[in-house]
Amino acid sequence: MLNFELERSDLTLSNQLWTTNQDLAAACLEHPFVQGIGNGSLEKQKFAYYVGQDAFFLEAFARAYSIAAAKSPDWIGFTTFHNLAGGVLAEMRLHESYAVQWGIDLHSVQPGVATRRYTDFLLATAWGGDVGLTAAAMSPCMRLYAFLGEQLAKNGVPNHQYADWIRTYSSADFLPLVQQLESLVENYATANTLTNSTYRYAMLCEQEFFQAAWMI
């Protein structure tokens, strides 16, 4: 986790938002669903449900990136949002490989309540808010997954059925995507109550997403 008492140079808006929500980050890491991925004990049906829901979520995530790109006030924002959308498409290909492995028909997935709540929030923010607020709404997902991947792989990527998930989010290829999105927060977001509440709501949605899969 980030330590702002020691790293004063890290006092960016993104890091302030992340640090303020460390309670939710820790709760997600300690959630039995995430711990089950970490130690390989998670029931297959729970992970299969999660994969289907996450595929639906990622489609909305990619759309939110595209909306933000179209609304970007400059070329740097436009190209960065588009590059990030490309990263989501690569992540979706991973889910397609999961679907084959786990026998999931991604085309028949119906979003659950937690999934719909999260995607509706992201798309409403992208359509109705400015690009800085959209970046702040999307950033928790990316930063959280990088954190979870790092923590679950801190003793090396384990050799079990969920190793690919851990490998993906702990990889050196994923972190630059997180940093690109956080650079958009720095460039366009405003440090105010709305940005803080938007970021925290997204973190709560992440926690509810794991809980919904766990309850299957």
Secondary structure, DSSP 8 states (H G I E B T S, - for coil): ---TTT-GGG--HHHHHHHHTHHHHHHHHHSHHHHHHHHT-S-HHHHHHHHHHHHHHHHHHHHHHHHHHHH-SSHHHHHHHHHHHHHHHHHHHHHHHHHHHHT--GGG----HHHHHHHHHHHHHHHHS-HHHHHHHHHHHHHHHHHHHHHHTTT---SSTTHHHHHHHHSTTTHHHHHHHHHHHHHH---SHHHHHHHHHHHHHHHHHHHHHHT-
